[in-house]
């Protein structure tokens, strides 16, 4: 998929992961990421900017090498001026895949936003570079990013704060650690602000492999909650006061597990194909 995408000039995959992905057993999500990046030919760049743990980049570097990647480089952008370094930008130019680690998504957006590195990631993704992110690294992939918010199942007027993301796609808005941290309410709130983007609520150890055709496939041990606002008939968001619960009528909800797909253009969910047909 990677080599063909670059030859044809098609967009690379966008792969948000819900956090806490398996790294020690079968590493299915990370192994699939390496495979689509070229397997043993893959050059992967790790961006650990979201994390405050100085060992985060090294741990992912070791994991991707164990999974067979040809070359793995960590790019620890810590300050905005780091995002202009020619040697690190050259690594991004050569990479087949980029992986953004977890941590704090605002640390990512305030460091990368508006820099040469961010513009390069967008340009290269349009030409075939695969970009994955876990937890905070997943949140920043879309045009609109959930910066922070409250937990709970019911949407409230002031439940979530949005910020600009990396802008790889405007079709989705992403939330992570979804079931584990009870985040349905804040994703519904985010979607109700402007019912255009489809909400993706990713459980831990669960990923959406979103191809250039805007069809995503679920991988991992959990589920993805799809919040589809395209048939919303009414929302009380415009008349709600601070802390008020919000009414939303007509929102569609899908729960997708491994092998399920969702077409973001047709707004159609599909069950996994029978095992013998896969």
ZATOR-169537 format. One record per residue (C-alpha): residue number from 1; x, y, z. Coordinates in steps of 0.02 Angstrom, whole numbers, padded with zeros to 5 digits, always signed. Example, Ala and Ser with C-alpha at 12.3 -4.5 7.8 and 13.67 -1.06 7.14 Angstrom:
BEGIN
+-----+--------+--------+--------+
| num |      x |      y |      z |
+-----+--------+--------+--------+
|   1 | +00615 | -00225 | +00390 |
|   2 | +00684 | -00053 | +00357 |
+-----+--------+--------+--------+
END
This chain:
BEGIN
+-----+--------+--------+--------+
| num |      x |      y |      z |
+-----+--------+--------+--------+
|   1 | +00000 | +00000 | +00000 |
|   2 | +00140 | +00120 | +00044 |
|   3 | +00243 | +00105 | -00116 |
|   4 | +00088 | +00105 | -00227 |
|   5 | +00019 | +00258 | -00139 |
|   6 | +00179 | +00355 | -00168 |
|   7 | +00186 | +00306 | -00351 |
|   8 | +00005 | +00355 | -00380 |
|   9 | +00014 | +00513 | -00275 |
|  10 | -00130 | +00454 | -00165 |
|  11 | -00146 | +00501 | +00017 |
|  12 | -00061 | +00391 | +00144 |
|  13 | -00157 | +00305 | +00283 |
|  14 | -00209 | +00401 | +00439 |
|  15 | -00206 | +00287 | +00590 |
|  16 | -00273 | +00350 | +00758 |
|  17 | -00248 | +00228 | +00902 |
|  18 | -00344 | +00239 | +01065 |
|  19 | -00190 | +00224 | +01176 |
|  20 | -00114 | +00082 | +01278 |
|  21 | -00085 | -00022 | +01120 |
|  22 | -00007 | -00192 | +01143 |
|  23 | +00183 | -00184 | +01125 |
|  24 | +00238 | -00346 | +01207 |
|  25 | +00129 | -00491 | +01143 |
|  26 | +00076 | -00495 | +00961 |
|  27 | +00085 | -00304 | +00940 |
|  28 | -00049 | -00322 | +00806 |
|  29 | -00082 | -00136 | +00777 |
|  30 | +00101 | -00083 | +00773 |
|  31 | +00146 | -00236 | +00668 |
|  32 | +00013 | -00188 | +00540 |
|  33 | +00078 | -00009 | +00537 |
|  34 | +00253 | -00072 | +00499 |
|  35 | +00185 | -00186 | +00363 |
|  36 | +00094 | -00050 | +00268 |
|  37 | +00249 | +00061 | +00282 |
|  38 | +00350 | -00070 | +00189 |
|  39 | +00393 | -00204 | +00317 |
|  40 | +00579 | -00237 | +00316 |
|  41 | +00604 | -00090 | +00198 |
|  42 | +00510 | +00030 | +00312 |
|  43 | +00588 | +00192 | +00372 |
|  44 | +00490 | +00256 | +00523 |
|  45 | +00507 | +00421 | +00615 |
|  46 | +00447 | +00430 | +00795 |
|  47 | +00390 | +00598 | +00865 |
|  48 | +00380 | +00587 | +01057 |
|  49 | +00341 | +00772 | +01083 |
|  50 | +00178 | +00742 | +01177 |
|  51 | +00265 | +00643 | +01313 |
|  52 | +00366 | +00710 | +01458 |
|  53 | +00452 | +00543 | +01481 |
|  54 | +00624 | +00556 | +01399 |
|  55 | +00624 | +00367 | +01366 |
|  56 | +00463 | +00364 | +01263 |
|  57 | +00547 | +00386 | +01095 |
|  58 | +00679 | +00255 | +01131 |
|  59 | +00547 | +00127 | +01183 |
|  60 | +00450 | +00147 | +01020 |
|  61 | +00612 | +00147 | +00922 |
|  62 | +00657 | -00021 | +00999 |
|  63 | +00481 | -00089 | +00968 |
|  64 | +00480 | -00042 | +00783 |
|  65 | +00653 | -00116 | +00759 |
|  66 | +00596 | -00278 | +00840 |
|  67 | +00449 | -00279 | +00720 |
|  68 | +00570 | -00277 | +00574 |
|  69 | +00581 | -00096 | +00518 |
|  70 | +00734 | -00057 | +00415 |
|  71 | +00768 | +00110 | +00499 |
|  72 | +00689 | +00201 | +00647 |
|  73 | +00732 | +00378 | +00699 |
|  74 | +00667 | +00476 | +00848 |
|  75 | +00636 | +00662 | +00819 |
|  76 | +00615 | +00739 | +00993 |
|  77 | +00543 | +00908 | +00943 |
|  78 | +00546 | +01000 | +01110 |
|  79 | +00539 | +01182 | +01052 |
|  80 | +00463 | +01264 | +00900 |
|  81 | +00634 | +01303 | +00830 |
|  82 | +00671 | +01116 | +00828 |
|  83 | +00535 | +01099 | +00696 |
|  84 | +00643 | +01199 | +00575 |
|  85 | +00798 | +01087 | +00590 |
|  86 | +00850 | +01034 | +00415 |
|  87 | +00922 | +00867 | +00470 |
|  88 | +00759 | +00816 | +00557 |
|  89 | +00653 | +00879 | +00412 |
|  90 | +00759 | +00771 | +00296 |
|  91 | +00715 | +00620 | +00403 |
|  92 | +00530 | +00660 | +00378 |
|  93 | +00559 | +00680 | +00191 |
|  94 | +00632 | +00503 | +00181 |
|  95 | +00511 | +00418 | +00300 |
|  96 | +00381 | +00291 | +00247 |
|  97 | +00286 | +00311 | +00410 |
|  98 | +00277 | +00434 | +00555 |
|  99 | +00218 | +00386 | +00730 |
| 100 | +00162 | +00515 | +00859 |
| 101 | +00165 | +00453 | +01038 |
| 102 | +00045 | +00486 | +01179 |
| 103 | +00056 | +00618 | +01314 |
| 104 | -00023 | +00791 | +01305 |
| 105 | -00099 | +00842 | +01138 |
| 106 | -00080 | +01028 | +01178 |
| 107 | +00107 | +01001 | +01196 |
| 108 | +00102 | +00930 | +01020 |
| 109 | -00005 | +01067 | +00945 |
| 110 | +00086 | +01212 | +01027 |
| 111 | +00256 | +01142 | +00975 |
| 112 | +00216 | +01083 | +00798 |
| 113 | +00073 | +01196 | +00746 |
| 114 | +00115 | +01313 | +00602 |
| 115 | +00293 | +01250 | +00582 |
| 116 | +00387 | +01179 | +00433 |
| 117 | +00374 | +01007 | +00513 |
| 118 | +00183 | +01016 | +00521 |
| 119 | +00170 | +01079 | +00342 |
| 120 | +00287 | +00941 | +00285 |
| 121 | +00185 | +00807 | +00372 |
| 122 | +00026 | +00867 | +00286 |
| 123 | +00109 | +00878 | +00117 |
| 124 | +00191 | +00708 | +00130 |
| 125 | +00032 | +00624 | +00193 |
| 126 | -00057 | +00688 | +00038 |
| 127 | +00079 | +00604 | -00067 |
| 128 | +00076 | +00435 | +00022 |
| 129 | +00162 | +00450 | +00192 |
| 130 | +00072 | +00346 | +00325 |
| 131 | +00045 | +00438 | +00489 |
| 132 | -00009 | +00353 | +00650 |
| 133 | -00034 | +00422 | +00824 |
| 134 | -00082 | +00348 | +00991 |
| 135 | -00183 | +00435 | +01127 |
| 136 | -00130 | +00619 | +01115 |
| 137 | -00045 | +00577 | +00951 |
| 138 | -00214 | +00515 | +00886 |
| 139 | -00310 | +00668 | +00945 |
| 140 | -00204 | +00789 | +00844 |
| 141 | -00218 | +00701 | +00676 |
| 142 | -00381 | +00782 | +00621 |
| 143 | -00420 | +00964 | +00581 |
| 144 | -00513 | +00991 | +00744 |
| 145 | -00434 | +00920 | +00902 |
| 146 | -00511 | +00887 | +01072 |
| 147 | -00391 | +00979 | +01186 |
| 148 | -00472 | +00926 | +01350 |
| 149 | -00642 | +00898 | +01427 |
| 150 | -00745 | +00817 | +01565 |
| 151 | -00796 | +00635 | +01582 |
| 152 | -00972 | +00567 | +01580 |
| 153 | -01103 | +00499 | +01459 |
| 154 | -01214 | +00654 | +01440 |
| 155 | -01160 | +00801 | +01330 |
| 156 | -01150 | +00971 | +01416 |
| 157 | -01128 | +01143 | +01339 |
| 158 | -00955 | +01173 | +01413 |
| 159 | -00896 | +00992 | +01421 |
| 160 | -00755 | +01002 | +01294 |
| 161 | -00626 | +01124 | +01226 |
| 162 | -00572 | +01111 | +01044 |
| 163 | -00411 | +01171 | +00965 |
| 164 | -00336 | +01161 | +00790 |
| 165 | -00256 | +00993 | +00753 |
| 166 | -00129 | +00937 | +00623 |
| 167 | -00262 | +00944 | +00487 |
| 168 | -00234 | +00780 | +00395 |
| 169 | -00423 | +00761 | +00374 |
| 170 | -00579 | +00863 | +00413 |
| 171 | -00696 | +00714 | +00404 |
| 172 | -00669 | +00653 | +00583 |
| 173 | -00644 | +00713 | +00760 |
| 174 | -00555 | +00592 | +00876 |
| 175 | -00567 | +00545 | +01059 |
| 176 | -00460 | +00412 | +01140 |
| 177 | -00459 | +00299 | +01296 |
| 178 | -00644 | +00308 | +01256 |
| 179 | -00735 | +00172 | +01353 |
| 180 | -00601 | +00166 | +01488 |
| 181 | -00624 | +00351 | +01531 |
| 182 | -00811 | +00370 | +01497 |
| 183 | -00793 | +00500 | +01358 |
| 184 | -00955 | +00480 | +01259 |
| 185 | -01024 | +00645 | +01325 |
| 186 | -00876 | +00749 | +01271 |
| 187 | -00871 | +00672 | +01097 |
| 188 | -01057 | +00705 | +01076 |
| 189 | -01027 | +00883 | +01135 |
| 190 | -00884 | +00908 | +01012 |
| 191 | -00989 | +00842 | +00868 |
| 192 | -01139 | +00949 | +00916 |
| 193 | -01039 | +01111 | +00903 |
| 194 | -01039 | +01088 | +00715 |
| 195 | -01121 | +00927 | +00653 |
| 196 | -01005 | +00899 | +00506 |
| 197 | -00862 | +00787 | +00560 |
| 198 | -00895 | +00608 | +00615 |
| 199 | -00841 | +00571 | +00794 |
| 200 | -00724 | +00424 | +00823 |
| 201 | -00714 | +00361 | +01002 |
| 202 | -00569 | +00240 | +01011 |
| 203 | -00550 | +00115 | +01151 |
| 204 | -00377 | +00072 | +01211 |
| 205 | -00277 | -00052 | +01105 |
| 206 | -00393 | -00011 | +00959 |
| 207 | -00353 | +00080 | +00797 |
| 208 | -00440 | +00148 | +00643 |
| 209 | -00341 | +00118 | +00483 |
| 210 | -00411 | +00256 | +00372 |
| 211 | -00363 | +00233 | +00190 |
| 212 | -00356 | +00361 | +00049 |
| 213 | -00533 | +00310 | -00001 |
| 214 | -00595 | +00374 | +00169 |
| 215 | -00647 | +00199 | +00222 |
| 216 | -00583 | +00151 | +00394 |
| 217 | -00556 | -00025 | +00459 |
| 218 | -00552 | -00067 | +00643 |
| 219 | -00406 | -00164 | +00717 |
| 220 | -00367 | -00212 | +00896 |
| 221 | -00446 | -00287 | +01049 |
| 222 | -00577 | -00153 | +01088 |
| 223 | -00708 | -00056 | +00992 |
| 224 | -00731 | +00109 | +00902 |
| 225 | -00888 | +00210 | +00936 |
| 226 | -00945 | +00305 | +00781 |
| 227 | -01046 | +00462 | +00816 |
| 228 | -01125 | +00511 | +00649 |
| 229 | -01209 | +00684 | +00652 |
| 230 | -01264 | +00692 | +00470 |
| 231 | -01448 | +00659 | +00512 |
| 232 | -01457 | +00771 | +00666 |
| 233 | -01626 | +00859 | +00667 |
| 234 | -01608 | +00967 | +00821 |
| 235 | -01481 | +01018 | +00952 |
| 236 | -01507 | +01130 | +01103 |
| 237 | -01323 | +01181 | +01102 |
| 238 | -01361 | +01358 | +01040 |
| 239 | -01480 | +01393 | +01184 |
| 240 | -01390 | +01300 | +01323 |
| 241 | -01309 | +01391 | +01467 |
| 242 | -01143 | +01345 | +01547 |
| 243 | -01150 | +01172 | +01630 |
| 244 | -01321 | +01134 | +01550 |
| 245 | -01351 | +00961 | +01476 |
| 246 | -01377 | +00965 | +01288 |
| 247 | -01514 | +00880 | +01188 |
| 248 | -01467 | +00805 | +01018 |
| 249 | -01599 | +00722 | +00909 |
| 250 | -01560 | +00610 | +00761 |
| 251 | -01379 | +00568 | +00797 |
| 252 | -01328 | +00394 | +00738 |
| 253 | -01216 | +00281 | +00841 |
| 254 | -01118 | +00128 | +00782 |
| 255 | -01006 | +00013 | +00884 |
| 256 | -00872 | -00066 | +00775 |
| 257 | -00751 | -00204 | +00824 |
| 258 | -00604 | -00280 | +00733 |
| 259 | -00637 | -00307 | +00548 |
| 260 | -00785 | -00188 | +00540 |
| 261 | -00772 | -00043 | +00418 |
| 262 | -00849 | +00128 | +00402 |
| 263 | -00860 | +00231 | +00242 |
| 264 | -00843 | +00415 | +00291 |
| 265 | -00908 | +00475 | +00122 |
| 266 | -01062 | +00364 | +00113 |
| 267 | -01086 | +00362 | +00304 |
| 268 | -01107 | +00174 | +00297 |
| 269 | -01049 | +00046 | +00426 |
| 270 | -01013 | -00133 | +00374 |
| 271 | -00990 | -00292 | +00474 |
| 272 | -00832 | -00397 | +00452 |
| 273 | -00828 | -00512 | +00302 |
| 274 | -00848 | -00698 | +00343 |
| 275 | -00679 | -00766 | +00395 |
| 276 | -00657 | -00874 | +00239 |
| 277 | -00679 | -00719 | +00129 |
| 278 | -00547 | -00614 | +00217 |
+-----+--------+--------+--------+
END
